[in-house]
Amino acid sequence: MRLIDLADNIYVGVTSTTSASEWYMDKLQMKPVVVSGSDGDCVTLGFDKDLDIALFLGPRSEDQGPTPILQTSNAAKARDVLTIRGVNVGPLETDRQGTRYFTMRDLEGNEIEIAEM
């Protein structure tokens, strides 16, 4: 498993898919993936060519939905790596079930949770 990975498909609403996709590729080391028949308003990113799970960047809406969650095998290490890459990260926390997690903010201020699996 990579240090940070997708647990499920994620949609993140942004004002500029170009700037946002560059940020996700730089900070999270994601790669663009091509999905046939995809909407031209969206950019699809993944950590490899596995198209079963992807991150979709598209137009921002008023209801952004729940906070997207990425997974990691080591929350403390993932937080340290993202901090070094200049990502705005919150403190390492533990929920009631004992899951360690932290939140980060992307280029446009979208909150994303990174949870240890």
MIBAKE-357565 format. One record per residue (C-alpha): residue in three letters; x, y, z. Coordinates in pm, whole numbers, always signed. Example, Ala and Ser with C-alpha at 12.3 -4.5 7.8 and 13.67 -1.06 7.14 Angstrom:
+---------+--------+--------+--------+
! residuo !   east !  north !     up !
+---------+--------+--------+--------+
!     ALA !  +1230 !   -450 !   +780 !
!     SER !  +1367 !   -106 !   +714 !
+---------+--------+--------+--------+
END
This chain:
+---------+--------+--------+--------+
! residuo !   east !  north !     up !
+---------+--------+--------+--------+
!     MET !     +0 !     +0 !     +0 !
!     ARG !   +114 !   +351 !    -77 !
!     LEU !   +154 !   +595 !   +212 !
!     ILE !   -170 !   +768 !   +101 !
!     ASP !   -437 !   +593 !   -104 !
!     LEU !   -798 !   +622 !   -213 !
!     ALA !  -1049 !   +420 !    -12 !
!     ASP !  -1336 !   +506 !   -246 !
!     ASN !  -1421 !   +736 !   -535 !
!     ILE !  -1402 !  +1100 !   -428 !
!     TYR !  -1543 !  +1414 !   -586 !
!     VAL !  -1390 !  +1749 !   -490 !
!     GLY !  -1550 !  +2069 !   -615 !
!     VAL !  -1303 !  +2333 !   -729 !
!     THR !  -1308 !  +2663 !   -917 !
!     SER !  -1008 !  +2574 !  -1136 !
!     THR !   -957 !  +2212 !  -1234 !
!     THR !   -621 !  +2303 !  -1391 !
!     SER !   -474 !  +2458 !  -1075 !
!     ALA !   -631 !  +2197 !   -850 !
!     SER !   -507 !  +1902 !  -1056 !
!     GLU !   -154 !  +2045 !  -1058 !
!     TRP !   -173 !  +2082 !   -677 !
!     TYR !   -294 !  +1723 !   -623 !
!     MET !    -28 !  +1588 !   -857 !
!     ASP !   +246 !  +1785 !   -678 !
!     LYS !   +138 !  +1741 !   -315 !
!     LEU !    -21 !  +1395 !   -322 !
!     GLN !   +179 !  +1250 !   -613 !
!     MET !   -138 !  +1165 !   -805 !
!     LYS !   -144 !  +1108 !  -1180 !
!     PRO !   -404 !  +1199 !  -1442 !
!     VAL !   -608 !   +907 !  -1568 !
!     VAL !   -826 !   +899 !  -1876 !
!     VAL !  -1180 !   +775 !  -1835 !
!     SER !  -1368 !   +713 !  -2159 !
!     GLY !  -1689 !   +908 !  -2183 !
!     SER !  -1598 !  +1129 !  -1887 !
!     ASP !  -1740 !  +1477 !  -1846 !
!     GLY !  -1516 !  +1744 !  -2000 !
!     ASP !  -1569 !  +1963 !  -1692 !
!     CYS !  -1394 !  +1710 !  -1467 !
!     VAL !  -1035 !  +1599 !  -1424 !
!     THR !   -978 !  +1243 !  -1304 !
!     LEU !   -674 !  +1161 !  -1091 !
!     GLY !   -545 !   +840 !   -938 !
!     PHE !   -238 !   +694 !   -778 !
!     ASP !   -196 !   +446 !  -1063 !
!     LYS !   -384 !   +334 !  -1372 !
!     ASP !   -637 !   +141 !  -1164 !
!     LEU !   -965 !   +307 !  -1266 !
!     ASP !  -1180 !   +129 !  -1008 !
!     ILE !  -1116 !   +414 !   -764 !
!     ALA !  -1039 !   +775 !   -860 !
!     LEU !  -1047 !  +1133 !   -740 !
!     PHE !  -1263 !  +1359 !   -956 !
!     LEU !  -1207 !  +1734 !   -963 !
!     GLY !  -1498 !  +1927 !  -1103 !
!     PRO !  -1718 !  +2233 !  -1066 !
!     ARG !  -1786 !  +2351 !   -712 !
!     SER !  -2147 !  +2328 !   -593 !
!     GLU !  -2327 !  +2474 !   -294 !
!     ASP !  -2359 !  +2131 !   -133 !
!     GLN !  -2013 !  +1979 !   -137 !
!     GLY !  -2131 !  +1670 !    +51 !
!     PRO !  -1940 !  +1490 !   +326 !
!     THR !  -1570 !  +1542 !   +387 !
!     PRO !  -1372 !  +1320 !   +146 !
!     ILE !  -1153 !  +1058 !   +314 !
!     LEU !   -819 !   +921 !   +196 !
!     GLN !   -653 !   +631 !   +375 !
!     THR !   -304 !   +568 !   +502 !
!     SER !   -118 !   +290 !   +679 !
!     ASN !    +63 !   +543 !   +901 !
!     ALA !   -115 !   +871 !   +984 !
!     ALA !   +183 !  +1028 !  +1164 !
!     LYS !   +420 !   +960 !   +873 !
!     ALA !   +164 !  +1077 !   +614 !
!     ARG !   +112 !  +1399 !   +810 !
!     ASP !   +489 !  +1457 !   +829 !
!     VAL !   +535 !  +1398 !   +455 !
!     LEU !   +249 !  +1633 !   +364 !
!     THR !   +384 !  +1899 !   +603 !
!     ILE !   +723 !  +1881 !   +430 !
!     ARG !   +546 !  +1922 !    +94 !
!     GLY !   +383 !  +2243 !   +222 !
!     VAL !    +29 !  +2112 !   +272 !
!     ASN !   -190 !  +2279 !   +536 !
!     VAL !   -252 !  +1991 !   +782 !
!     GLY !   -432 !  +1974 !  +1115 !
!     PRO !   -320 !  +1794 !  +1430 !
!     LEU !   -306 !  +1416 !  +1454 !
!     GLU !   -618 !  +1300 !  +1637 !
!     THR !   -779 !   +974 !  +1751 !
!     ASP !  -1153 !   +909 !  +1727 !
!     ARG !  -1367 !   +703 !  +1970 !
!     GLN !  -1294 !   +380 !  +1782 !
!     GLY !   -919 !   +440 !  +1811 !
!     THR !   -869 !   +543 !  +1446 !
!     ARG !   -588 !   +794 !  +1403 !
!     TYR !   -655 !  +1070 !  +1151 !
!     PHE !   -585 !  +1428 !  +1055 !
!     THR !   -737 !  +1676 !   +815 !
!     MET !   -570 !  +1871 !   +540 !
!     ARG !   -678 !  +2159 !   +319 !
!     ASP !   -618 !  +2166 !    -54 !
!     LEU !   -527 !  +2466 !   -268 !
!     GLU !   -886 !  +2597 !   -256 !
!     GLY !   -946 !  +2526 !   +112 !
!     ASN !  -1139 !  +2200 !    +67 !
!     GLU !  -1104 !  +1983 !   +376 !
!     ILE !   -995 !  +1623 !   +326 !
!     GLU !   -950 !  +1370 !   +602 !
!     ILE !   -659 !  +1124 !   +603 !
!     ALA !   -748 !   +821 !   +818 !
!     GLU !   -527 !   +534 !   +927 !
!     MET !   -665 !   +199 !   +812 !
+---------+--------+--------+--------+
END
